[in-house]
Amino acid sequence: MATTHFGFQTVDEQEKAKHVRSVFDSVAPKYDVMNDLMSAGLHRVWKRYTITLANPQPGQQVLDIAGGTGDLSRAFAQRVGLTGRVVHTDINEAMLREGRNRLLDEGLVLPTMVCDAEKLPFADNSFDIVSVAFGQRNMTHKDQALAEMRRVLKPGGKLLVLEFSRVAKPLEKAYDWYSFNVLPKLGQLVAGDAHSYRYLAESIRMHPGQEELRQLMKSAGFGHVDVHNLSAGVVALHLGIKC
Ligand SMILES: C[S@@+](CC[C@H](N)C(=O)[O-])C[C@H]1O[C@@H](n2cnc3c(N)ncnc32)[C@H](O)[C@@H]1O
């Protein structure tokens, strides 16, 4: 039977999605406040940078994968306007519901769909932009998900993968200390769940680094891939062009 990793644990491939689902079912209600606390608000800057690089234009079609509570979807929707379309998707219903409620409170009605990045229910060549922020790390078959993202992009379309990556060497020790000591305690205090935030720290270490992810995207057929390190590599933004 094939195995994979769930944080530092080895699990049956068939089981990983179930473990990931229980993490996001648990953190969904406190997801936004935890994001602000853990990153001291920096996730907003990383997301703003992603939107700037995507450079969405009025009328464009955008797919937000693993969209969760909808930060990128909202920013894209403001840029593509009423003539464009942003589809807000996630595999997890609890996360999507939090996002949809927040978007509705802000007066935005977007198509919201539960869908798995590894089996996207969209026709080939449908979107100008596809984004995935902090979601790729949780996917079981990253190569399959990337191939799907490429398939649904129009030729010349852009894929933006925003994800935790490898921090610069001099910061490694401090970052490890923060990740394995502070994050789980903060998770326990705010969300009543240390385990999910330990998984976050572990899953970051198991995720491909900057160059490895660039190669994965090239192998999935992206003709051009740029890597942008943000906050000394705590996060990297990979921009792939379907060409
Ligand atoms: C850390 S949250 C990111 C949410 C949002 N994009 C953000 O940046 O705030 C990761 C999301 O990835 C989703 N996810 C995990 N595996 C997925 C898959 N195979 N397909 C689609 N979404 C997935 C989870 O349900 C979760 O909502």
The ligand as an ORCA input file, in Angstrom:
! r2SCAN-3c Opt
* xyz 0 1
  C      -4.077     27.042      5.185
  S      -5.612     27.007      4.348
  C      -5.445     28.305      3.158
  C      -6.694     29.102      2.953
  C      -6.546     30.363      2.104
  N      -6.111     30.053      0.775
  C      -5.608     31.340      2.741
  O      -4.519     31.552      2.185
  O      -5.916     31.894      3.789
  C      -5.374     25.564      3.367
  C      -6.617     25.107      2.657
  O      -6.269     24.060      1.739
  C      -7.416     23.242      1.602
  N      -7.071     21.981      0.916
  C      -6.340     20.959      1.401
  N      -6.256     19.968      0.495
  C      -6.952     20.376     -0.600
  C      -7.235     19.796     -1.867
  N      -6.773     18.583     -2.200
  N      -7.972     20.504     -2.751
  C      -8.445     21.724     -2.422
  N      -8.213     22.334     -1.232
  C      -7.476     21.673     -0.328
  C      -7.879     23.099      3.043
  O      -9.189     22.613      3.146
  C      -7.680     24.517      3.575
  O      -8.853     25.280      3.506
*
